[in-house]
Amino acid sequence: MATYLRMPGVSADADDAVLGEWYVAEGDSVSEGSPLCAVETDKANVDVNSEADVSVFRLLAEAGATVTVGDPIAVLLNEGDDAAAGQKLVDDLGGGAPASAPAEAAAPQAEAVEEAAPAASAAAGGSGTRVFSSPLARRLAAEAGLRVEDIAGTGPNGRVVRADVERVVASAPQPAAAPAPVAAPAPVAAPAPVAPAVRAVPARATEGGYSDTPHTKMRKAIASRLVESKTTAPHFYLKASLVVDDLLALRAQINAAGDVKISVNDLIVAAAAKALAAFPQMNVIWTDEAIRQFADIDVAVAVQTDRGLMTPVVRGADRLALGELSATIKDLATRAADNKLQASELAGGTMTVTNLGMFGIEEFAAIINPPQAAILAVGAATPTPVVEDGEVVVKSVLKVVLSVDHRPVDGVLAAKWLGVFKSFVEAPLRILV
């Protein structure tokens, strides 16, 4: 029988998701397991695959639309279904997208209904030719002082959608700022009151101008999580300086011996995982009911992307050979940059490793990624005078700062873990066994 394809709940804490793109068109036949569309949340981009051999009868939501989890986004026909079965499901929705769906998710069927409207319903002031547009596009156009009749539509059947309006707005020359009104002279004894600090700044051009970049779902999520972390997790910080000449020499030897190229960060992540396995009291998170200690060692790695910072998790990091660990980190970083990570790959872990050493940063402190208990901030290895056997010698020294949630981990426990981690880094052959 004909079925709805509904917006999946790809993230446990998300009430809606963005329909990133359709891989299929109406009338396409799709085999079981083949991708139908991509869905974006504030954490990941997930492909939605077909659960059976089907054909696509109707697409109910446009790419780019934000849709409530559980709402229909397409009508699919199973083997033996006819068009009438699919049309019945479309009709059950009132001819298009469900009422709870965003305005941009209007269905092609709604456009067909509009096309059947009498000519008298054409836009006022137009030539009598009906221009179809989504409600959101009409609202955005009105706010920008534009007529949808003057905008070329790229949606189905030439329909004007949000992206069309945004394109025109972005390409339009910015109007000159209106001159500030001249205020009447005020008595010296009664100066103008100072505006309260909470008053919004008018959105007008300044000398040199400015531009606003709207927040993405990911940027909002990052901001929310960082505020949550700093306001709910009492941070404390431990610093350590690590002599890494042997670690750098081991890396050079490994890279010279084979095709696998190991980074300093790979060795740091491996050492952190080994230290968590050797000192499991740090492999914990805080919950409202208990301190939860994990059997598996899952370490997150901070990755910067064009859309913001992401922290994919390396599962069982302590059990991976160094080459496997390096390949896993590279794969996660590549798919993070391409927005191809699954939501499950961003969940879990008790500690994150974040590294700014490649930018020449010698030392920094990072904010814990909740609900994890710690984050290790890694700086650059720099030549530093060190006293060794009573003599001053120059060594490569790398500084780390461990940020710790004081609720599940006390200072002594964190210091002991940092000592174990230091021992792995400064005797790096232990990482390989």
LUMSEVO-404085 format. One record per residue (C-alpha): residue in one letter; residue number from 1; x, y, z. Coordinates in steps of 0.1 Angstrom, whole numbers, plus 5000, padded with zeros to 4 digits. Example, Ala and Ser with C-alpha at 12.3 -4.5 7.8 and 13.67 -1.06 7.14 Angstrom:
! residues 2
   aa     i     c1     c2     c3
    A     1   5123   4955   5078
    S     2   5137   4989   5071
//
This chain:
! residues 433
   aa     i     c1     c2     c3
    M     1   5000   5000   5000
    A     2   5011   5036   4995
    T     3   5029   5050   5025
    Y     4   5042   5083   5038
    L     5   5080   5089   5042
    R     6   5081   5108   5074
    M     7   5109   5131   5087
    P     8   5130   5108   5109
    G     9   5142   5116   5144
    V    10   5179   5114   5136
    S    11   5188   5132   5168
    A    12   5173   5124   5202
    D    13   5171   5160   5213
    A    14   5158   5175   5181
    D    15   5121   5183   5175
    D    16   5127   5192   5139
    A    17   5153   5188   5111
    V    18   5162   5204   5078
    L    19   5156   5185   5046
    G    20   5190   5189   5031
    E    21   5184   5176   4996
    W    22   5164   5151   4976
    Y    23   5183   5123   4958
    V    24   5152   5113   4940
    A    25   5124   5130   4919
    E    26   5087   5122   4915
    G    27   5082   5091   4894
    D    28   5116   5076   4902
    S    29   5119   5039   4911
    V    30   5141   5033   4942
    S    31   5155   5000   4953
    E    32   5156   4989   4990
    G    33   5186   5005   5008
    S    34   5191   5033   4983
    P    35   5192   5069   4996
    L    36   5161   5090   4993
    C    37   5172   5122   5009
    A    38   5196   5139   5032
    V    39   5185   5152   5066
    E    40   5204   5178   5086
    T    41   5202   5184   5123
    D    42   5224   5207   5145
    K    43   5248   5178   5149
    A    44   5250   5158   5117
    N    45   5239   5151   5081
    V    46   5222   5118   5077
    D    47   5211   5099   5046
    V    48   5176   5084   5047
    N    49   5174   5051   5029
    S    50   5145   5033   5014
    E    51   5132   5004   5034
    A    52   5117   4986   5004
    D    53   5115   4988   4966
    V    54   5093   5018   4960
    S    55   5085   5045   4935
    V    56   5082   5082   4944
    F    57   5047   5095   4939
    R    58   5049   5129   4955
    L    59   5075   5150   4973
    L    60   5058   5170   5000
    A    61   5087   5191   5013
    E    62   5113   5212   4995
    A    63   5150   5209   5000
    G    64   5160   5234   5027
    A    65   5127   5232   5045
    T    66   5126   5228   5083
    V    67   5102   5200   5091
    T    68   5088   5187   5124
    V    69   5100   5152   5132
    G    70   5073   5127   5122
    D    71   5056   5149   5096
    P    72   5053   5134   5060
    I    73   5079   5146   5035
    A    74   5069   5123   5006
    V    75   5044   5097   4994
    L    76   5058   5064   4983
    L    77   5041   5037   4962
    N    78   5049   5001   4969
    E    79   5049   4974   4943
    G    80   5013   4970   4929
    D    81   5001   5004   4941
    D    82   4985   5027   4916
    A    83   4985   5064   4914
    A    84   4950   5066   4931
    A    85   4965   5052   4963
    G    86   4992   5078   4963
    Q    87   4967   5106   4955
    K    88   4945   5095   4984
    L    89   4974   5101   5008
    V    90   4981   5135   4993
    D    91   4944   5144   4995
    D    92   4944   5133   5032
    L    93   4969   5161   5038
    G    94   4947   5186   5022
    G    95   4965   5184   4989
    G    96   5000   5192   5001
    A    97   5022   5193   5031
    P    98   5007   5188   5066
    A    99   4995   5219   5083
    S   100   5022   5216   5110
    A   101   5050   5217   5083
    P   102   5068   5250   5077
    A   103   5055   5272   5049
    E   104   5085   5264   5027
    A   105   5075   5227   5027
    A   106   5044   5233   5006
    A   107   5039   5204   4981
    P   108   5036   5205   4944
    Q   109   5000   5194   4947
    A   110   4992   5227   4965
    E   111   5007   5245   4934
    A   112   4984   5225   4912
    V   113   4954   5237   4932
    E   114   4966   5273   4929
    E   115   4971   5269   4892
    A   116   4934   5260   4889
    A   117   4924   5292   4906
    P   118   4905   5318   4885
    A   119   4924   5345   4868
    A   120   4908   5371   4891
    S   121   4931   5358   4919
    A   122   4962   5370   4900
    A   123   4985   5393   4919
    A   124   4974   5428   4921
    G   125   4991   5452   4897
    G   126   5004   5423   4876
    S   127   5000   5414   4840
    G   128   4974   5388   4847
    T   129   5000   5360   4849
    R   130   4999   5342   4882
    V   131   5032   5340   4900
    F   132   5033   5311   4925
    S   133   5053   5315   4957
    S   134   5055   5299   4991
    P   135   5040   5319   5021
    L   136   5075   5323   5036
    A   137   5089   5336   5003
    R   138   5061   5362   5001
    R   139   5067   5373   5037
    L   140   5104   5376   5031
    A   141   5098   5395   4999
    A   142   5074   5419   5016
    E   143   5099   5425   5045
    A   144   5126   5433   5019
    G   145   5103   5457   4999
    L   146   5103   5433   4969
    R   147   5075   5420   4947
    V   148   5074   5382   4942
    E   149   5062   5389   4906
    D   150   5097   5404   4899
    I   151   5116   5374   4912
    A   152   5126   5344   4891
    G   153   5114   5312   4908
    T   154   5135   5281   4909
    G   155   5110   5259   4927
    P   156   5088   5233   4910
    N   157   5069   5248   4881
    G   158   5088   5281   4885
    R   159   5076   5286   4921
    V   160   5093   5314   4941
    V   161   5108   5299   4972
    R   162   5128   5313   5001
    A   163   5162   5308   4984
    D   164   5151   5329   4954
    V   165   5142   5359   4977
    E   166   5174   5356   4996
    R   167   5194   5355   4964
    V   168   5178   5387   4952
    V   169   5182   5404   4986
    A   170   5219   5394   4987
    S   171   5226   5407   4952
    A   172   5208   5440   4956
    P   173   5229   5471   4963
    Q   174   5227   5482   4999
    P   175   5208   5515   5003
    A   176   5226   5545   5017
    A   177   5220   5551   5054
    A   178   5194   5577   5061
    P   179   5208   5608   5077
    A   180   5204   5609   5114
    P   181   5176   5633   5125
    V   182   5188   5665   5140
    A   183   5175   5668   5176
    A   184   5163   5701   5190
    P   185   5188   5717   5213
    A   186   5182   5705   5249
    P   187   5187   5727   5279
    V   188   5221   5723   5296
    A   189   5204   5713   5328
    A   190   5185   5684   5312
    P   191   5209   5663   5290
    A   192   5194   5635   5269
    P   193   5190   5603   5290
    V   194   5214   5575   5282
    A   195   5197   5546   5265
    P   196   5195   5514   5287
    A   197   5222   5488   5280
    V   198   5196   5463   5269
    R   199   5183   5484   5242
    A   200   5188   5469   5207
    V   201   5212   5486   5184
    P   202   5194   5499   5153
    A   203   5203   5479   5122
    R   204   5217   5508   5102
    A   205   5250   5513   5084
    T   206   5280   5526   5103
    E   207   5311   5543   5089
    G   208   5326   5515   5069
    G   209   5294   5494   5071
    Y   210   5288   5460   5086
    S   211   5271   5427   5077
    D   212   5251   5402   5097
    T   213   5255   5364   5092
    P   214   5224   5347   5104
    H   215   5230   5319   5130
    T   216   5229   5284   5116
    K   217   5214   5256   5136
    M   218   5249   5242   5143
    R   219   5262   5276   5156
    K   220   5231   5280   5178
    A   221   5237   5244   5191
    I   222   5274   5251   5198
    A   223   5266   5283   5216
    S   224   5239   5266   5237
    R   225   5261   5237   5247
    L   226   5291   5260   5256
    V   227   5269   5282   5278
    E   228   5254   5251   5294
    S   229   5289   5237   5300
    K   230   5302   5269   5316
    T   231   5271   5275   5337
    T   232   5265   5240   5350
    A   233   5299   5222   5350
    P   234   5323   5237   5376
    H   235   5356   5238   5356
    F   236   5390   5235   5371
    Y   237   5423   5235   5351
    L   238   5455   5216   5354
    K   239   5486   5224   5333
    A   240   5516   5203   5324
    S   241   5547   5206   5302
    L   242   5557   5175   5283
    V   243   5591   5168   5268
    V   244   5583   5153   5234
    D   245   5616   5148   5217
    D   246   5612   5110   5219
    L   247   5576   5112   5206
    L   248   5586   5134   5177
    A   249   5615   5110   5169
    L   250   5591   5080   5170
    R   251   5567   5097   5147
    A   252   5594   5105   5122
    Q   253   5606   5069   5123
    I   254   5571   5055   5117
    N   255   5564   5079   5089
    A   256   5597   5070   5072
    A   257   5591   5033   5074
    G   258   5557   5030   5058
    D   259   5528   5045   5038
    V   260   5508   5055   5069
    K   261   5515   5090   5080
    I   262   5510   5096   5117
    S   263   5504   5131   5131
    V   264   5515   5144   5165
    N   265   5478   5146   5173
    D   266   5473   5109   5165
    L   267   5499   5101   5191
    I   268   5484   5125   5217
    V   269   5449   5109   5212
    A   270   5465   5074   5215
    A   271   5482   5085   5247
    A   272   5450   5099   5262
    A   273   5431   5067   5254
    K   274   5459   5046   5269
    A   275   5458   5068   5300
    L   276   5421   5065   5304
    A   277   5424   5027   5302
    A   278   5452   5027   5328
    F   279   5433   5051   5351
    P   280   5396   5044   5345
    Q   281   5385   5068   5373
    M   282   5387   5095   5347
    N   283   5365   5076   5322
    V   284   5333   5090   5337
    I   285   5305   5115   5332
    W   286   5282   5132   5357
    T   287   5245   5123   5358
    D   288   5218   5136   5381
    E   289   5217   5102   5399
    A   290   5252   5089   5397
    I   291   5288   5091   5385
    R   292   5287   5069   5354
    Q   293   5319   5050   5346
    F   294   5323   5034   5312
    A   295   5340   5002   5302
    D   296   5349   5013   5267
    I   297   5374   5041   5260
    D   298   5357   5065   5236
    V   299   5377   5097   5229
    A   300   5363   5127   5209
    V   301   5385   5147   5186
    A   302   5378   5184   5179
    V   303   5375   5191   5142
    Q   304   5370   5226   5127
    T   305   5347   5228   5097
    D   306   5332   5256   5077
    R   307   5299   5252   5096
    G   308   5316   5252   5131
    L   309   5334   5230   5155
    M   310   5325   5193   5156
    T   311   5337   5165   5179
    P   312   5334   5131   5164
    V   313   5341   5102   5187
    V   314   5367   5075   5182
    R   315   5352   5043   5196
    G   316   5375   5019   5215
    A   317   5404   5042   5209
    D   318   5427   5023   5233
    R   319   5423   4991   5214
    L   320   5431   5005   5180
    A   321   5466   5001   5165
    L   322   5482   5035   5158
    G   323   5477   5032   5121
    E   324   5440   5023   5126
    L   325   5435   5052   5150
    S   326   5451   5076   5125
    A   327   5429   5064   5097
    T   328   5398   5066   5118
    I   329   5406   5102   5128
    K   330   5413   5112   5092
    D   331   5380   5096   5080
    L   332   5360   5113   5107
    A   333   5376   5147   5100
    T   334   5370   5143   5062
    R   335   5334   5134   5067
    A   336   5329   5162   5092
    A   337   5342   5187   5067
    D   338   5318   5172   5040
    N   339   5288   5172   5065
    K   340   5285   5135   5062
    L   341   5288   5124   5098
    Q   342   5261   5103   5114
    A   343   5245   5116   5146
    S   344   5257   5085   5164
    E   345   5293   5094   5156
    L   346   5290   5127   5175
    A   347   5275   5111   5207
    G   348   5293   5096   5237
    G   349   5328   5098   5249
    T   350   5341   5110   5283
    M   351   5370   5133   5270
    T   352   5378   5154   5240
    V   353   5412   5162   5226
    T   354   5415   5196   5210
    N   355   5447   5207   5193
    L   356   5458   5242   5182
    G   357   5495   5235   5181
    M   358   5495   5235   5143
    F   359   5486   5272   5145
    G   360   5515   5280   5167
    I   361   5494   5283   5198
    E   362   5516   5274   5228
    E   363   5489   5271   5255
    F   364   5451   5275   5258
    A   365   5422   5263   5280
    A   366   5391   5247   5264
    I   367   5355   5244   5275
    I   368   5343   5209   5283
    N   369   5319   5193   5258
    P   370   5289   5182   5279
    P   371   5282   5156   5292
    Q   372   5319   5147   5290
    A   373   5340   5152   5321
    A   374   5372   5167   5306
    I   375   5388   5182   5276
    L   376   5425   5182   5269
    A   377   5439   5213   5251
    V   378   5471   5207   5233
    G   379   5496   5234   5222
    A   380   5526   5235   5199
    A   381   5559   5218   5207
    T   382   5585   5245   5210
    P   383   5623   5245   5217
    T   384   5627   5252   5254
    P   385   5656   5253   5279
    V   386   5653   5224   5303
    V   387   5675   5214   5332
    E   388   5686   5178   5328
    D   389   5711   5161   5350
    G   390   5722   5195   5363
    E   391   5727   5209   5329
    V   392   5706   5232   5308
    V   393   5697   5216   5275
    V   394   5672   5226   5248
    K   395   5642   5202   5245
    S   396   5610   5202   5225
    V   397   5583   5210   5251
    L   398   5546   5207   5245
    K   399   5521   5223   5269
    V   400   5487   5209   5277
    V   401   5458   5222   5298
    L   402   5433   5197   5311
    S   403   5398   5212   5318
    V   404   5379   5190   5342
    D   405   5343   5189   5355
    H   406   5347   5190   5393
    R   407   5314   5172   5399
    P   408   5325   5137   5389
    V   409   5363   5142   5392
    D   410   5383   5157   5420
    G   411   5417   5175   5417
    V   412   5438   5146   5429
    L   413   5422   5122   5405
    A   414   5427   5145   5375
    A   415   5463   5151   5386
    K   416   5470   5114   5387
    W   417   5455   5109   5353
    L   418   5476   5138   5339
    G   419   5507   5121   5353
    V   420   5498   5088   5336
    F   421   5492   5106   5303
    K   422   5525   5124   5307
    S   423   5543   5091   5312
    F   424   5529   5077   5279
    V   425   5538   5108   5259
    E   426   5574   5110   5273
    A   427   5579   5073   5268
    P   428   5560   5069   5236
    L   429   5569   5033   5228
    R   430   5544   5024   5256
    I   431   5517   5038   5233
    L   432   5524   5010   5207
    V   433   5520   4981   5231
//
